[in-house]
Amino acid sequence: MAEGFPKGTYCLILKCDGGTEVVGSLGEIDFESGYYFYVGSALGSGGLKRMHRHISLSERRRNDSAKKPRWHIDYLLLSPLFALEEAVYVESEKRIECLLAGKFDSGISRFGCSDCSCDSHLFYREKCPIEEIKKSIIEMSLIPQTAKK
């Protein structure tokens, strides 16, 4: 266990009011009103500390306008169009991020997957996708957990 955080894979669920946001090298993206969820991995030395960094970033965005985005998801976490609702995660040292992302459709092309061959790691739903995410994790014989903001 690294720095007190286990390794794992996570999904950040964000509610969006709809609008256009510039997302780094992806440029302007039009987002529909509804829910988006991002599939990420935390297999590095800090483990799931990465997920907690994302949660903290979304909470601090109103007070820290100078914070610079590092990953595609950071642009959404810092955007006033989005609100982080919840995170679903699994503790596992297995590399399952792409397997999990592959279970979902309606992805935003090239988002969050510059280091793999997936089409996307960000997905859209009209309604909150928490049960769909949990079911997909259970189908992989893993135990989903939640972390609220």
C-alpha positions in Angstrom: 0.0 0.0 0.0 1.5 3.3 -1.1 1.4 6.3 1.2 -1.6 4.8 2.9 -3.7 4.5 -0.2 -4.4 1.2 -2.0 -4.2 1.0 -5.8 -7.3 0.8 -7.8 -9.6 2.1 -10.6 -12.3 4.7 -10.2 -15.2 6.5 -11.9 -16.0 10.1 -11.2 -19.6 11.0 -11.8 -20.3 14.6 -12.7 -23.5 16.5 -13.3 -23.4 18.9 -16.2 -25.7 21.9 -16.9 -24.8 21.8 -20.6 -22.5 24.1 -22.5 -19.1 24.4 -24.2 -15.8 23.8 -22.5 -12.2 24.0 -23.8 -10.4 20.8 -22.8 -6.7 21.1 -23.4 -5.5 19.7 -26.7 -9.0 18.4 -27.5 -10.2 21.9 -27.9 -13.8 23.0 -27.5 -16.3 20.3 -26.7 -20.1 20.8 -26.5 -21.5 19.0 -23.5 -25.2 18.1 -23.2 -27.1 18.6 -19.9 -27.0 15.4 -17.9 -24.3 13.2 -16.3 -20.8 12.3 -17.4 -18.6 9.8 -15.8 -14.8 9.4 -16.2 -13.0 6.1 -15.8 -9.5 6.5 -14.4 -6.8 4.3 -12.9 -4.8 4.8 -9.7 -2.1 2.2 -10.1 0.9 4.5 -9.6 2.9 5.1 -6.4 0.1 7.2 -4.8 -2.7 4.7 -5.5 -6.2 6.0 -4.9 -4.8 9.3 -3.7 -5.2 10.3 -7.3 -9.0 9.9 -7.0 -9.0 12.0 -3.8 -6.9 14.6 -5.5 -9.7 14.9 -8.2 -12.4 15.2 -5.4 -10.3 17.8 -3.6 -9.8 19.8 -6.9 -13.5 20.0 -7.6 -14.2 21.2 -4.0 -11.4 23.8 -4.1 -12.2 25.2 -7.6 -14.2 28.1 -6.3 -11.5 29.2 -4.0 -8.5 28.4 -6.2 -9.0 30.0 -9.6 -5.2 29.9 -10.3 -5.2 26.1 -10.2 -4.0 24.7 -13.6 -5.5 21.6 -15.1 -3.1 18.6 -15.5 -5.4 15.9 -17.0 -8.4 16.1 -19.3 -10.7 15.4 -16.4 -9.3 18.4 -14.5 -10.8 20.8 -17.1 -14.2 19.5 -16.1 -13.6 19.5 -12.4 -12.5 23.1 -12.6 -15.4 24.1 -14.9 -18.5 25.9 -13.5 -20.6 23.7 -16.0 -19.8 20.6 -13.9 -20.4 19.4 -10.4 -18.8 16.3 -9.0 -21.6 14.1 -7.6 -19.9 11.0 -6.5 -17.0 8.6 -7.1 -17.2 4.8 -7.5 -14.0 2.9 -7.1 -12.5 -0.6 -6.7 -9.4 -1.5 -4.8 -7.3 -3.7 -7.1 -3.8 -3.8 -8.5 -5.1 -5.3 -11.7 -5.1 -3.1 -14.8 -8.9 -2.9 -15.4 -9.4 0.7 -16.4 -9.6 0.0 -20.1 -11.7 -3.2 -19.6 -14.2 -1.2 -17.5 -14.3 1.7 -20.0 -14.9 -0.8 -22.8 -18.2 -1.8 -21.2 -19.7 1.6 -21.8 -21.0 3.4 -24.9 -21.7 7.1 -25.7 -18.1 8.2 -25.1 -16.6 11.6 -25.8 -13.9 10.7 -28.4 -10.3 10.8 -27.3 -11.1 12.1 -23.8 -8.8 10.8 -21.0 -7.2 8.0 -23.1 -4.1 9.5 -24.6 -2.0 6.7 -23.0 -4.1 3.7 -24.3 -5.9 2.6 -27.4 -9.5 3.2 -26.1 -11.8 5.6 -27.9 -12.8 7.3 -24.7 -12.7 7.2 -20.9 -15.6 9.8 -20.5 -19.2 8.8 -21.0 -22.5 10.5 -21.2 -25.9 9.5 -19.6 -29.1 11.4 -19.3 -29.6 10.0 -15.7 -27.2 9.3 -12.9 -25.2 6.2 -13.9 -24.1 5.0 -10.5 -26.0 1.7 -10.6 -24.8 1.0 -14.1 -21.2 1.5 -13.0 -21.6 -0.6 -9.9 -23.2 -3.4 -12.0 -20.3 -3.3 -14.5 -17.7 -3.6 -11.7 -19.6 -6.5 -10.1 -19.7 -8.3 -13.4 -15.9 -8.2 -13.3 -16.1 -10.1 -10.0 -14.9 -7.0 -8.0 -16.5 -5.0 -5.2 -17.5 -1.4 -5.9 -17.2 1.2 -3.2 -18.3 4.8 -3.2 -16.8 8.1 -2.0 -18.9 11.2 -1.9 -17.5 14.6 -2.4 
